[in-house]
Amino acid sequence: MKGEVTNPVPFVIRDSRERAISAAQLGSVFARSGIRRPTDDLARLTKMIDHANLLAGAWAGDLLVGVARGLTDFSFCCYLSDLAVDRAFQRMGIGKALLEHVRKQLSDEVMILLVAAPEANEYYEQLGFEWVDRAWRIPRKR
């Protein structure tokens, strides 16, 4: 059944203030999740960590298996720039738990916005996101 939790493993969600996430750990979970990010560029990953003001990890023991990273004013909007879960740990409720952790950090006045990979559209709809078609971007050069 779609959305069913299978092979449950114990995991815990920790805010980055409780348990720091290193650039190497972030790059590793990105690579294992299949998300398109600069997984080997530790300097860039460090900036991604340092400048996010909302960062949480899902931990299975000492292994980072998921991450939520966002930029927010905690008042009006939050851009959830990364929601990634290691492929070996997907369909276990980790992404949903990370999103719930993010939502608890924000009030009901805050809109959450993300840019999804096309193959993830159905997943985000199941989490309660609604499709919007009025976004614009200036693409990265690298």
C-alpha positions in Angstrom: 0.0 0.0 0.0 1.3 3.5 -0.9 2.7 5.5 2.0 2.8 2.4 4.2 5.7 2.2 6.7 7.8 -0.9 6.1 10.7 -2.3 8.0 10.5 0.1 10.8 13.9 1.0 12.4 14.4 3.2 15.4 15.3 6.7 14.5 15.3 10.0 16.4 14.9 13.5 15.1 17.3 16.0 16.5 17.6 19.7 15.9 21.1 20.7 14.8 21.5 22.6 18.1 21.1 19.3 19.9 23.2 17.2 17.5 25.4 18.9 15.0 25.5 17.8 11.4 28.9 17.9 9.6 29.4 18.8 5.9 30.6 15.2 5.3 27.5 13.8 7.0 25.2 16.1 5.0 26.9 15.2 1.7 26.7 11.5 2.5 22.9 11.5 3.3 22.3 13.6 0.1 24.3 11.0 -1.9 22.4 8.1 -0.3 19.1 9.8 -0.8 19.5 10.5 -4.5 18.9 14.2 -4.1 20.8 16.3 -6.6 23.2 18.4 -4.4 26.9 19.1 -4.4 27.7 16.0 -2.3 31.5 16.2 -2.5 31.9 20.0 -2.2 32.6 20.2 1.6 33.1 24.0 1.5 29.8 24.6 -0.2 28.0 22.0 2.1 29.5 23.9 5.1 28.0 27.1 3.9 24.7 25.3 3.4 24.8 24.3 7.0 26.1 27.6 8.4 23.5 29.7 6.7 20.4 27.6 7.2 18.4 28.8 10.2 16.3 25.6 10.5 18.2 22.3 10.3 17.3 18.9 11.7 18.6 15.4 11.2 17.0 12.0 11.5 19.5 9.6 13.2 19.6 5.8 13.4 22.2 5.4 16.1 25.2 7.4 14.9 24.1 7.4 11.2 22.4 10.4 9.7 19.6 8.9 7.6 17.6 12.1 6.9 17.8 15.8 6.9 15.5 18.8 6.7 17.1 22.2 6.0 15.3 25.5 5.6 15.5 29.2 5.6 12.8 31.1 7.5 11.8 34.3 9.2 9.7 32.3 11.6 6.9 34.7 10.9 5.6 34.6 7.3 7.4 32.0 5.2 9.8 29.1 5.3 11.7 27.8 2.2 12.4 24.1 2.9 15.4 23.8 0.7 16.1 20.1 1.5 14.1 17.2 2.7 16.2 14.1 2.0 16.1 10.6 3.4 18.6 7.8 2.7 17.1 5.4 0.1 17.6 2.5 2.5 15.4 4.2 5.1 12.7 5.6 2.9 9.0 4.6 3.4 9.6 4.4 7.2 8.0 7.7 8.1 11.3 9.6 8.4 10.5 12.3 5.9 7.1 12.9 7.5 8.7 13.1 11.0 11.2 15.6 9.7 8.5 17.7 8.2 6.5 17.5 11.5 9.6 18.7 13.4 9.9 21.6 11.0 6.2 22.5 11.4 6.6 22.5 15.2 9.3 25.1 14.9 7.0 27.4 13.0 3.6 28.9 13.8 0.4 28.4 11.7 1.1 31.9 10.2 4.2 30.5 8.3 3.8 29.2 4.8 6.2 26.3 3.9 7.5 26.4 0.3 9.7 23.9 -1.5 10.9 23.0 -4.9 10.4 19.3 -5.6 12.1 17.0 -8.0 9.4 15.9 -10.5 9.6 12.3 -9.2 8.7 13.5 -5.7 5.6 15.5 -6.5 3.2 12.7 -5.4 5.0 12.3 -2.1 4.7 16.0 -1.2 1.0 16.0 -2.0 0.6 13.1 0.5 2.3 15.3 3.1 -0.3 18.0 2.7 1.5 20.3 0.3 -0.5 21.9 -2.5 0.8 22.5 -6.0 1.5 26.1 -7.0 2.4 27.3 -10.5 3.5 30.8 -9.9 7.1 30.5 -9.0 10.1 32.0 -10.9 13.8 31.3 -10.6 17.2 32.4 -11.9 19.1 29.1 -12.2 22.4 28.4 -10.6 25.5 28.6 -12.9 26.9 25.5 -11.2 
